[in-house]
Amino acid sequence: MPTATDWPARRGERPATTGLEIPHDQLDQFSPPEIRAALAAHAEALPGVFTGPSQVSEPSSLAFRLHDRGGPEHAFLMPGLDEFGHLHKTGFMHLVLPRPLIDALAPQGWLEPHPITRRPGFPDGIVMLYAPRDEAELEIAIAAVTASYEQAAGKP
């Protein structure tokens, strides 16, 4: 897994978010519609993934779900469910990421922990990945979705 110095720093200030409040929302710096569409298309093309309304978030969020769960319980947003992430209508995502990727992306300004991780029984790898604003940021988001998918699918 790449280290923090292998990932570019996110340009500009971090977006405003609700911080430790639930619902955990990004409040500015949203994705253009074509970037959000490309991100959704990437997730939908991953083997075994299907999409639909989120099981754990607002219904307008597009859930990334697996037909066959191959990964550990901590690879999913909520134990017992098959949703490993979801894309909000403004482009930010909640994903479960492998710890090495969180440790690499966080110092570069790409994400923040989800406040639900402070509650017992929830995976500590749930993060908000900030909405990609352009093609370069879309590549980072695609890499994160892919890593979340691989963990949930039990791929090495």
NUSERO-658306 format. One record per atom (N, C-alpha, C, O): residue in one letter; y, z negated, x. Coordinates in steps of 0.1 Angstrom, whole numbers, padded with zeros to 4 digits, always signed. Atoms other than C-alpha are relative to their C-alpha. Example, Ala and Ser with C-alpha at 12.3 -4.5 7.8 and 13.67 -1.06 7.14 Angstrom:
# NUSERO-658306
A-0012+0000+0009 A-0045-0078+0123 A+0012+0000+0009 A+0012-0007+0019 S-0011+0000-0009 S-0011-0071+0137 S+0011-0008-0008 S+0022-0009-0003 
***
This chain:
# NUSERO-658306
M-0012+0000+0009 M+0000+0000+0000 M+0012+0000+0009 M+0013-0008+0019 P-0012-0001-0008 P+0034+0009+0014 P+0008-0014+0000 P+0007-0021-0010 T-0008+0013+0000 T+0057-0020+0025 T+0014+0003-0005 T+0017+0015-0008 A-0014-0002+0005 A+0093-0025+0014 A+0008+0010+0008 A+0015+0018+0002 T-0007-0010-0008 T+0106-0004+0043 T-0005+0014-0002 T+0002+0023+0002 D+0005-0013+0003 D+0085+0025+0031 D+0006+0006-0013 D+0004+0018-0015 W-0006-0004+0012 W+0103+0027-0002 W+0015+0000+0001 W+0021-0008+0008 P-0014+0000+0000 P+0139+0037-0006 P+0007-0011-0008 P+0001-0015-0018 A-0007+0010+0008 A+0164+0012-0018 A+0006+0008-0013 A+0010+0019-0012 R-0006-0005+0012 R+0176+0018-0054 R+0015+0001+0002 R+0021-0009+0006 R-0015-0001-0002 R+0212+0031-0054 R+0007-0008-0010 R+0003-0010-0021 G-0010+0007+0009 G+0240+0011-0068 G-0005-0015-0004 G-0014-0020+0002 E+0003+0013+0005 E+0240-0022-0086 E-0012-0001-0008 E-0016+0009-0014 R+0011+0002+0009 R+0210-0036-0104 R+0005+0002-0014 R+0017-0002-0017 P-0005+0000+0013 P+0212-0029-0141 P+0001-0014-0006 P-0006-0023-0002 A-0001+0013+0008 A+0222-0057-0165 A-0013-0001-0008 A-0017+0009-0014 T+0011+0002+0008 T+0192-0072-0182 T+0001-0013-0007 T+0011-0021-0005 T-0001+0013+0007 T+0185-0101-0205 T-0006-0011+0008 T-0006-0023+0004 G+0004+0011-0010 G+0171-0120-0175 G-0012-0007-0004 G-0023-0001-0006 L+0012+0008+0003 L+0148-0148-0185 L-0002-0001-0015 L-0011-0008-0020 E+0001+0000+0015 E+0152-0141-0223 E-0011+0010-0004 E-0014+0020+0003 I+0009-0010+0006 I+0125-0125-0244 I+0006+0003-0014 I+0008-0007-0021 P+0005-0012-0006 P+0128-0098-0256 P+0007+0003+0013 P+0019+0000+0015 H-0005-0003-0013 H+0133-0087-0220 H+0004+0015+0000 H-0004+0024+0001 D-0006-0013+0001 D+0156-0057-0221 D+0009+0003+0011 D+0016-0005+0017 Q-0010-0006-0009 Q+0176-0035-0198 Q+0012+0004-0009 Q+0010+0010-0019 L-0012-0001+0009 L+0212-0033-0211 L+0009+0012+0004 L+0018+0015-0004 D-0008-0011-0005 D+0227-0004-0191 D-0008+0009+0010 D-0020+0005+0013 Q+0007-0009-0009 Q+0218+0025-0167 Q-0013+0005-0005 Q-0023+0004+0001 F+0012-0005+0007 F+0194+0042-0190 F-0004+0014+0006 F+0003+0020+0013 S+0005-0013-0004 S+0172+0073-0184 S+0006+0011-0009 S+0007+0009-0021 P-0002-0011+0008 P+0183+0107-0195 P-0013+0004-0008 P-0024+0001-0003 P+0012-0003+0008 P+0160+0120-0223 P-0011+0008+0008 P-0023+0006+0006 E+0010-0008-0007 E+0143+0146-0200 E-0007-0008+0011 E-0019-0005+0014 I+0007+0008-0010 I+0135+0120-0173 I-0010-0009-0008 I-0021-0010-0003 R+0009+0008+0008 R+0120+0097-0200 R-0012+0008-0004 R-0023+0004-0004 A+0011-0008+0005 A+0100+0126-0214 A-0010+0004+0012 A-0022+0004+0010 A+0008-0003-0011 A+0087+0135-0179 A-0009-0012+0004 A-0021-0010+0007 L+0008+0012-0003 L+0076+0099-0173 L-0011-0002-0011 L-0022-0005-0007 A+0010+0001+0011 A+0058+0098-0207 A-0011+0010+0002 A-0023+0007+0001 A+0010-0010-0002 A+0041+0131-0199 A-0009-0003+0011 A-0021+0000+0011 H+0009+0004-0011 H+0028+0118-0166 H-0010-0010-0004 H-0022-0008-0001 A+0009+0011+0004 A+0013+0087-0181 A-0011+0006-0010 A-0022+0003-0009 E+0010-0005+0010 E-0003+0107-0210 E-0010+0009+0007 E-0021+0011+0001 A+0009-0009-0007 A-0019+0131-0184 A-0010-0007+0008 A-0020-0001+0013 L+0009+0008-0008 L-0037+0103-0166 L-0014-0001-0007 L-0014-0003-0019 P+0013+0000+0006 P-0075+0104-0172 P-0003-0013-0008 P-0001-0024-0003 G+0004+0011+0009 G-0086+0081-0201 G+0012-0008-0006 G+0009-0017-0013 V-0012+0006+0006 V-0050+0072-0211 V+0003+0006-0014 V+0002+0018-0016 F-0006-0005+0013 F-0038+0074-0247 F+0012-0009-0002 F+0014-0020+0003 T-0013+0006+0002 T-0004+0065-0260 T+0002-0003-0015 T-0006+0003-0023 G-0003+0003+0014 G+0010+0051-0292 G+0010-0012+0000 G+0015-0016+0011 P-0009+0012+0000 P+0032+0022-0304 P-0006-0011+0008 P-0018-0014+0008 S+0004+0011-0008 S+0031-0008-0282 S-0007-0011-0009 S-0003-0013-0021 Q+0006+0011+0006 Q+0008-0037-0292 Q+0007-0013+0002 Q+0005-0023-0005 V-0006+0012-0004 V+0030-0062-0276 V+0016+0000+0001 V+0022-0010+0004 S-0015-0001+0000 S+0066-0049-0278 S+0005+0007-0012 S-0003+0009-0022 E-0006-0007+0012 E+0089-0031-0302 E-0008+0013-0003 E-0012+0019+0007 P+0008-0012+0004 P+0072-0003-0321 P+0005+0013+0006 P-0003+0022+0007 S-0005-0013-0006 S+0095+0023-0306 S-0004+0002+0014 S-0001+0012+0020 S+0005-0001-0013 S+0080+0016-0272 S-0013+0008+0000 S-0021+0006-0008 L+0012-0008-0002 L+0054+0040-0260 L-0010-0007+0009 L-0008-0009+0021 A+0010+0007-0008 A+0023+0021-0249 A-0009+0009+0008 A-0012+0020+0003 F+0010-0006-0008 F+0001+0032-0221 F-0013-0008-0001 F-0014-0019+0004 R+0013+0007+0003 R-0035+0023-0231 R-0011+0008+0006 R-0011+0020+0009 L+0013-0006-0006 L-0070+0029-0217 L-0011+0000-0011 L-0013-0010-0018 H+0012-0001+0009 H-0100+0041-0237 H-0011-0010+0005 H-0017-0017-0002 D+0011+0008-0006 D-0123+0023-0212 D+0007-0009+0010 D+0011-0004+0021 R-0006+0010-0010 R-0109-0008-0194 R-0010-0001+0011 R-0022-0006+0009 G+0008+0002-0011 G-0123-0008-0160 G+0004-0011+0010 G-0003-0016+0019 G-0006+0009-0009 G-0100-0032-0143 G-0001-0014-0005 G-0006-0017-0016 P+0000+0014+0004 P-0096-0070-0144 P+0010-0003-0011 P+0019+0004-0014 E-0009+0005+0011 E-0079-0089-0172 E+0014+0000+0004 E+0023+0003-0004 H-0014+0002-0004 H-0048-0095-0151 H+0007+0014+0002 H+0018+0014+0006 A-0006-0013-0001 A-0042-0057-0150 A+0006+0005-0013 A+0011+0016-0014 F-0004-0004+0014 F-0032-0057-0187 F+0011-0010-0004 F+0012-0021+0000 L-0012+0008+0004 L+0000-0069-0204 L-0004-0013-0007 L+0003-0023-0006 M+0005+0012+0007 M-0020-0093-0225 M-0015+0000+0000 M-0021+0010-0002 P+0014+0001-0001 P-0055-0105-0220 P-0007+0004-0013 P-0002+0001-0024 G+0007-0005+0012 G-0080-0088-0244 G+0005+0013-0006 G-0002+0018-0014 L-0005-0012+0005 L-0058-0058-0250 L-0002+0011+0011 L-0005+0008+0022 D+0002-0012-0009 D-0060-0023-0234 D+0013+0006+0005 D+0013+0017+0011 E-0014-0006-0003 E-0022-0018-0228 E+0004-0005+0014 E+0005-0017+0016 F-0004+0004-0013 F-0013-0018-0191 F+0015+0002+0003 F+0020-0002+0013 G-0015-0002-0001 G+0024-0008-0197 G+0005+0006-0012 G-0002+0011-0020 H-0007-0008+0010 H+0049+0006-0220 H+0014+0004+0004 H+0020-0002+0013 L-0013-0007-0003 L+0080+0028-0219 L+0009-0002-0011 L+0006+0001-0023 H-0009+0003+0010 H+0110+0017-0238 H+0009+0013-0002 H+0010+0021+0006 K-0007-0012+0004 K+0132+0043-0256 K+0012+0003+0009 K+0017+0014+0010 T-0011-0002-0009 T+0160+0038-0230 T-0005+0003+0015 T+0003+0005+0024 G+0005-0004-0012 G+0136+0045-0201 G-0006-0011+0009 G-0013-0008+0019 F+0006+0011-0008 F+0128+0011-0186 F-0015-0002-0005 F-0018+0001-0016 M+0014+0002+0003 M+0091+0001-0185 M-0003-0015+0003 M+0003-0021+0012 H+0007+0012-0003 H+0071-0031-0186 H-0014+0005+0004 H-0021+0011-0003 L+0013-0003-0006 L+0041-0027-0164 L-0007-0012+0007 L+0000-0021+0010 V+0006+0009-0008 V+0015-0047-0147 V-0003+0007+0013 V-0010+0017+0014 L+0002-0006-0013 L+0016-0039-0110 L-0008-0009+0010 L-0008-0021+0009 P+0007+0008-0011 P-0005-0049-0080 P+0011-0008+0008 P+0022-0002+0011 R-0010+0009-0008 R+0012-0077-0060 R+0006+0007+0012 R+0018+0006+0014 P-0006-0007-0012 P+0016-0056-0028 P+0011+0010-0004 P+0021+0011+0003 L-0010-0010+0004 L+0036-0030-0048 L+0012-0008-0005 L+0024-0004-0002 I-0012+0008+0004 I+0058-0057-0064 I+0007-0005+0012 I+0020-0004+0013 D-0006+0005-0012 D+0064-0072-0030 D+0008+0011+0008 D+0017+0008+0015 A-0007-0011-0007 A+0074-0037-0017 A+0012+0004-0008 A+0023+0008-0002 L-0011-0006+0008 L+0096-0026-0046 L+0011-0010-0004 L+0023-0006-0005 A-0010+0010+0004 A+0114-0059-0055 A+0012-0001+0010 A+0023-0001+0005 P-0011+0001-0009 P+0134-0062-0023 P+0009+0013+0000 P+0021+0012+0005 Q-0007-0012+0000 Q+0145-0026-0027 Q+0008+0002-0013 Q+0014+0013-0015 G-0008+0000+0012 G+0160-0033-0061 G-0005+0008-0012 G+0002+0013-0020 W+0006-0008+0010 W+0135-0014-0084 W-0004-0008-0012 W-0006-0002-0023 L+0007+0007+0011 L+0122-0042-0106 L+0004-0015+0000 L+0010-0020+0009 E-0001+0015+0001 E+0123-0078-0118 E-0012-0005-0007 E-0018+0002-0015 P+0011+0005+0007 P+0096-0101-0130 P+0003-0002-0015 P+0014-0004-0019 H-0001+0002+0014 H+0090-0103-0167 H+0000-0016-0002 H-0008-0022+0004 P+0000+0015+0002 P+0099-0139-0180 P-0013-0005-0006 P-0016-0017-0004 I+0012+0005+0006 I+0066-0141-0198 I-0010-0004+0011 I-0019-0012+0008 T+0009+0004-0011 T+0049-0145-0164 T+0001-0014+0003 T-0008-0020+0010 R-0002+0014-0002 R+0062-0180-0164 R-0009-0008-0010 R-0011-0021-0008 R+0008+0007+0010 R+0039-0189-0194 R-0015+0001+0005 R-0019+0010+0011 P+0014+0000-0004 P+0003-0199-0188 P-0008+0011-0008 P-0005+0014-0019 G+0009-0009+0006 G-0023-0173-0195 G+0005+0015+0001 G-0003+0024-0003 F-0005-0014-0002 F-0001-0142-0187 F-0001+0004+0014 F+0001-0005+0023 P+0001-0005-0014 P-0006-0121-0156 P+0013-0001+0007 P+0024+0001+0001 D-0012+0001-0007 D+0019-0127-0129 D+0006+0013+0006 D+0016+0013+0012 G-0005-0013-0005 G+0022-0090-0121 G+0008+0008-0011 G+0010+0020-0008 I-0008-0007+0010 I+0041-0081-0153 I+0015+0001+0005 I+0021-0009+0008 V-0014-0002-0005 V+0075-0066-0143 V+0007+0010-0010 V+0001+0017-0018 M-0009-0011+0006 M+0104-0046-0157 M+0003+0009+0011 M+0009+0005+0021 L-0004-0010-0010 L+0107-0014-0137 L+0012+0007-0007 L+0012+0012-0018 Y-0013-0005+0006 Y+0143-0003-0142 Y-0001+0015-0003 Y-0009+0023+0003 A+0000-0014+0005 A+0149+0031-0160 A+0004+0009+0011 A+0014+0007+0018 P-0004-0010-0010 P+0148+0060-0136 P+0012+0009-0006 P+0011+0013-0017 R-0012-0007+0005 R+0182+0078-0138 R+0000+0015+0005 R+0009+0022+0000 D+0000-0013-0005 D+0173+0110-0119 D-0014+0004+0005 D-0023-0005+0005 E+0013-0005-0005 E+0145+0131-0104 E-0006-0009+0012 E-0018-0012+0012 A+0005+0009-0011 A+0143+0109-0072 A-0005-0013-0005 A-0015-0018+0000 E+0005+0013+0006 E+0140+0077-0092 E-0012+0002-0008 E-0020-0007-0010 L+0012-0003+0008 L+0115+0094-0115 L-0013-0001+0009 L-0023-0005+0005 E+0011+0000-0009 E+0092+0098-0084 E-0005-0015+0002 E-0017-0017+0003 I+0004+0014-0002 I+0093+0060-0078 I-0007-0005-0013 I-0017-0012-0012 A+0006+0005+0012 A+0086+0053-0115 A-0014+0006-0002 A-0023-0001-0007 I+0013-0006+0001 I+0057+0078-0115 I-0010-0007+0009 I-0022-0010+0006 A+0009+0008-0009 A+0042+0060-0084 A-0004-0013-0006 A-0015-0018-0004 A+0003+0013+0006 A+0045+0027-0102 A-0010+0001-0012 A-0019-0007-0013 V+0010-0002+0011 V+0028+0040-0134 V-0014+0003+0005 V-0023-0002+0000 T+0013-0004-0006 T+0001+0055-0113 T-0007-0012+0005 T-0019-0014+0003 A+0006+0012-0006 A-0005+0022-0094 A-0005-0009-0011 A-0015-0016-0010 S+0004+0008+0011 S-0006+0003-0127 S-0012+0005-0007 S-0022-0003-0010 Y+0011-0006+0006 Y-0030+0027-0142 Y-0013-0002+0009 Y-0023-0005+0003 E+0011+0002-0009 E-0053+0026-0111 E-0006-0014-0001 E-0018-0016-0001 Q+0004+0014+0001 Q-0054-0012-0113 Q-0007-0002-0013 Q-0018-0008-0013 A+0006+0003+0013 A-0062-0012-0150 A-0013+0008-0002 A-0022+0003-0008 A+0012-0008+0001 A-0088+0015-0147 A-0011-0004+0010 A-0022+0000+0010 G+0010+0005-0010 G-0105-0003-0118 G-0002+0010+0011 G-0013+0010+0017 K+0001-0010-0011 K-0099+0025-0093 K+0004-0007+0013 K+0014-0015+0013 P-0004+0006-0013 P-0098+0016-0056 P+0013+0004+0005 P+0018+0000+0016 
***
